[in-house]
């Protein structure tokens, strides 16, 4: 299918398929480079490498005088006797390289009755020579060279993309006299917009309209790159067949020709719009079709080859200047993103509330990354910007935390189709997402959102206008084409460009560094606070414990004495945990003083103390007679205390706690088992982390600080051992293992 603004894509029937019907279903597969026909205002000849004529358009004798070569006949000096200069032109073309870029050679040739623009180029199979009559073409103005040069100079002075394209359409219309000239720019998906237009007053403007990629099939895009200018002088003119010397001769490749005929589908499209003549000039940047200059005229109009070549040169200058402007635009975006990153990080580093600091830059973040909405989140603190609802933002953050937070990698998509239906339904019309996760302690996000593409179209014309519709359907009108485009992009946003993703990744890196600095500062403050609290509470707690002892010795109330001793012991253990945590967070680590210790005696002493603390707990020890090990007895006692405390707190009442001590191959194994239910997977995975909300201490309303198992685990790590959880029905089992002798002993 042809683009609304590529009036010369040249779709046509193939020589290999007489009666071949082109329609909307098969036009994308049509071999448009071998149409087998030419436009009627010119004559085509094709020769093989032996100068034998292989193809000739059927209008040759009608338009050209003198002796002409016949199909299957070798070219001789007597041919083209009424057209002086043709043999010299063919010789120039023959000397050109057959590979690489095809360079056409052109010459103005005066015949007995008419003037022709003759264009010849070499192909892999031989030579193609096209005669284009000046009869019926718009005459070249006497000052055209001056006008075209001035237009190109005006173009060179433009520095912006908009300025370049606006100047180009004005100058091409000045050169050619077409009623409408448009600059057509392609997008990431090969759809395109009319971004500049010069048009006579009675015509409806097309500025701002967008069309789907399927309007220009892949084979047409290929031709636009290799043959950058195309003219259809009269949409209603009947094409002329090109005959071959024999059926053994392959169809002629007209990719580089100037007379190639036009697809009936495209002819109908132009007719539906009331267009009688058109011309397109490709804008090629970096070997790719970046855009086009497309022209429409409401009456037949042919401009000379000279004028067309001036337009082609102008398009090449335009492409070169556009490339420079795009590079400057890219550099400006990179600089803007760098400046924004610096400002955002400066704010974040000096802010107490990180999310509030980011919220102050919400507008700048959206502008720099071309987004329409923003969601900021840190833990349960969620803020939104740009029309995003709080409920929608919270639902999106919850989904991100469940699906993507663990990877700590940037998430980006131009369609939210992978989101759950419940979340996606809330987010309409948001369709593009760029998520930056950066929280170390709390899951934190900067989420940029883009609206659905059809929500961001800025119409400059009248898309609702009805156009005539022919047998190929409403697709062949600007309105119908736009409707199809709407269906194609429903639920999709503009994809994030490579530059935007690179800028976002750099911003994410900076946010992660800033968050790490915040976290380190918070940990230092927490460690200092814990240390201050621990040291400040130790002496008062010892005084309470001593008072309880004196009360007991003096015959005071036994219940009060026991309660004071129990609570003071518990608080001393908590203070000890706080001090241990403070040392570890301060980078000092736990002190471990290894001495030879009889673990059996140590265990019996600890068990006796726990029987007093937990009078309702039955403890069944399984111990050897003696087991010596190089350990820090006080630290290992902490571990045993913690495991027995857990067993008392979470075991089934009335069921005994099993304590087994053994030695295997130089490794000490201590197992504490209590009857209970297995722990869920998430709890089991996190129980040895500090301050975990789902650690066992938080079960059954127990109010611990979440450090006991963490410190116990660290004690064993300090001894070169491990602490592990397992379930052997009906027992919950905690297993501590460590070497009997210190390393190197």
Secondary structure, 3 states (H helix, E strand, C coil): CCCCCCCCCCCCCCCCCCCCCCCCCCHHHCCHHHCCEECCCEEEEEEECCCEEEEEECCHHHHCCCCCCCCCCECCCCCCCCCCCHHHHHHHHHCCCCCCCCCCEEEEEECCCCEEEEEEEECCCEEEEEEEECCCCECCCCCHHHHHHHHHHHHHCCCCHHHHHHHHHHHHHHHHCCCEEEEEEECCCCCEEEEEEEECCCCCCCCCCEECHHHCCHHHHHHHHHCCEEEECCCCCCCEEEEECCCCCCCCCCCCCCCECCCHHHHHHHHHCCCCEEEEEEEEECCEEEEEEEEEECCCCCECHHHHHHHHHHHHHHHHHHHHHHHHHHHHHHHHHHHHHHHHHHHHHCCCCHHHHHHCCHHHHHHHCCCCEEEEEECCEEEEECCCCHHHHHHHHHHHHHHCHHHCCCEEECECCCCCHHHHHHHCCEEEEEEEECCCCCCEEEEEEEECHHHCCCCCCCCCCCCCCCCCCHHHCHHHHHHHHHHHHCCECCCCCHHHHHHHHHHHHHHHHHHHHHHHHHHHHHHHHHHHHHHHHHHHHHHHHHHHHHHHHCCCCHHHHHHHHHHHHHHHHHHHHHHHHHHHHCCCCCCCCCEEEEHHHHHHHHHHHHHHHCCCCCEEEECCCCCEEEECHHHHHHHHHHHHHHHHHHCCCCCCEEEEEEEECCEEEEEEEEECCCCCHHHHHHCCCCCCCCCHHHHHHCCCCCCHHHHHHHHHHHCCCEEEEEEECCEEEEEEEEECCCCCC
